[in-house]
Amino acid sequence: MQICELRQSLLDCDGHALVLGGPGSGKTTIALKKAVVRINSGLAPGQSVLFLSFSRAAVARLGEAMKQEVPKAQRSQLSMQTFHSFFWALLSTHAYLLGVPRKLRILLPQDEQVEYGSIRSRDRNPQNPEWRAWLERREEMFRRDGRIAFDLFARNAEVLLARSQHVRRLITQRHPLIIVDEAQDTDAHAWRCIELLAETAQIVCLADLEQQIFDYLPGIGPERVDAIRQALVPLEIDLGRQNHRSVGTEIALFGQDILAGRARGTPYVGVSCFGYDPRRRPQKAALRMALGMLQRAIKAATGRYGRNVAILTHSGASAARISAALNSEPKPVRHKLAFDEAEAMLTARFAAFLLEPKAEATRREDLALALELLATSKAAAGLAAATQWRGWAARVRQGREPRAQFVQAVAGVIDSVRSAAFTGDPARDWSSIKRLLRDSGDPELLTAAKNLDYLVAFNRGRRISAGLGAIWTRDGRYTRARDALDLALAQDQILGGVDDPPGLQVMTIHKSKGKQFDGVIVIREGRHDGQRQVSSFVWWDDTPPYRRSRKILRVAVTRSRVHTLILEHFFPRCPIFAGHNL
Ligand SMILES: Nc1ncnc2c1ncn2[C@@H]1O[C@H](COP(=O)(O)OP(=O)(O)OP(=O)(O)O)[C@@H](O)[C@H]1O
């Protein structure tokens, strides 16, 4: 890699720095180089360069990039973490200074969701007394029981760092250089933490305001980059519109034109569009054709098929529909769906419960508990059935077992696991639970079995297996399997899952941020805005000239290295695409 003068100035700089630049301009790459230079200049034993990112996805990509940019010998001196894992480590060691219990536990998102699931998403705001009451209860859980929700991490880390110079020193002595990825998306608390650490550590912020697509979240806004400038007075280098991701294509230029609202009216190298009429051609057929076109385009450009490709959608519901269309017979297409995990995690707790030893004497309690666990996962999905199932659980406890088919099916499963001989191999035993659920023939239990598949798809299996295996080795049965599962999931949400699998992935545009694929299909369809069908590229509440929508679409189209294909319904027409001729 050529190091230009601009990049060299970053490598030479001892003070704070701010690296700006568009998608694929090389911010991450040069920051990793900077880390290597710092490591080579000598770190004391126990010291490392800290690279902070928002999502595990971004850390996963960093891991990939690191393999290219950082020599093996130095990798252990580079600590790549998400903000969450960094704050968690900080809080779990020092939060007692805030007067909370010494032993902290994480309030998992799926458990939080159970608490507030009944409040509609649009009512989850500080104006709503019900929501405020939940926030207070959540705060109380932290103060009294040491159970802390992810959302409280940054705020409490800030209080801790602000109060204790000692803790600040401990961190900056360990990490003399801190690199902050996607610094434009730090909220006020996370940013204040960095600012406090900047007193005694060197900070390098990477930012691109034009990729700020999480600005609907509280505390995130365009003011952050100015705040960085004011607080750090950094050396500023701007990689501008350099494009190293999709060299030889005009993908970055296309993204730029989308953002600027410029329609040049001629095709772009590396970008194509496949429009279809959903009344004539079903989506599942169009999807398969589009995947073929994408892979052929990648092969034509590079001589080989793409290693990883993604289908990007505007909403989670749309991602789920695409996934279902890909799964449809006769030729299902293998893929991974990045989806809302709460329901699946809670179903896993039900499965863990089924693994726990059971006795005839506790049948009634077991059945009631099973119904409650299932109700909890329903509640997380915001489904009304939860209330009814909880009612049934209460009746079971009173000795009045409802005749409802669902209750009978669950009772059947409980009866079968009581006599099941588990093998001690968690993977096999987990599969036999799934089989039992499927064999029950009940549609709800079938959904539960499917949710368990998702966990495997998400690579959550390994840590869960290890936890369950350890219990079996100790006890010869799965005593308190649910605790082991919770522990595995908590670890996983903070530390784990840092891989970027090959193959096809389906996800929302927001989830794709910071990722890179050989090829990308961006789905455009219709979405109902309450009055009529509008293009799904037009974001909720956005108005001409559609700044927000353009920003988001640009993030989507610039995720690919070789080819981006827009798969679109002919109708409704899209104002953002008007004048383009792809
Ligand atoms: N100076 C360079 N010369 C050649 N290739 C480079 C250079 N810098 C980066 N690359 C390559 O370009 C691609 C994108 O770079 P990188 O991920 O660093 O960009 P980025 O600015 O962090 O992107 P984004 O903001 O979209 O996450 C990578 O595959 C990287 O290996």
The ligand as an ORCA input file, in Angstrom:
! r2SCAN-3c Opt
* xyz 0 1
  N      -4.311      3.423      0.581
  C      -4.894      2.328      0.141
  N      -4.437      1.688     -0.951
  C      -5.033      0.586     -1.423
  N      -6.129      0.000     -0.866
  C      -6.626      0.556      0.227
  C      -6.058      1.754      0.784
  N      -6.781      2.096      1.860
  C      -7.771      1.191      1.951
  N      -7.684      0.250      0.990
  C      -8.639     -0.878      0.770
  O      -9.930     -0.302      0.504
  C     -10.990     -0.973      1.167
  C     -11.784     -0.005      2.044
  O     -10.939      0.599      3.011
  P     -11.419      0.934      4.494
  O     -12.253     -0.161      4.991
  O     -10.209      1.332      5.276
  O     -12.336      2.212      4.223
  P     -13.238      3.063      5.225
  O     -12.951      4.492      4.914
  O     -12.968      2.640      6.624
  O     -14.700      2.667      4.752
  P     -16.172      2.787      5.424
  O     -16.303      4.197      5.946
  O     -17.131      2.513      4.309
  O     -16.255      1.754      6.504
  C     -10.320     -2.089      1.947
  O     -10.531     -3.295      1.234
  C      -8.847     -1.704      2.018
  O      -8.005     -2.856      2.027
*
